[in-house]
Amino acid sequence: MKCLLALFAVAVIVLQCEGKRFTRCELVHQLRDHGFPEGKLRDWVCLVENESSRTTSKIGKVNKNGSRDYGLFQINDKYWCSNTSTPGKDCNVTCSDLLVDDITKAATCAKKIFKRHGFNAWYGWKNHCQGSLPDISSC
């Protein structure tokens, strides 16, 4: 019985570390709930699918400049989030704030980045989303 309890505890921890992987429609609903404009939803979905595969806990590989990208929107730690326990940089968040299933802080930061740089701030969008965009009509 103790082994089963320990196995269950380990499974819960592992599942929590994996983060949330949204379906396409779940992502659309989350974006709508966080005030993303309807006319740009297909672009945002394409961006997220190409940056993080719709996974909140995604941490990118180290970039050429030594920085990393975090979370659903793959937000870079050079300018936007702090790698310390104290929120900071331009989004005034920690990078770990961007890895949780509640996407409020990540969405707010992504919208700030978009306001300054548009979709061109994300290579996932630049390289994959300027032609064909995903179909979200059933969402």
PyMOL commands that set and color helices and strands:
alter all, ss='L'
color gray80, all
select helices_A, chain A and resi 2-18+24-33+38-52+95-99+104-121+123-128
alter helices_A, ss='H'
color red, helices_A
select strands_A, chain A and resi 69-70+75-76
alter strands_A, ss='S'
color yellow, strands_A
deselect
rebuild
show_as cartoon
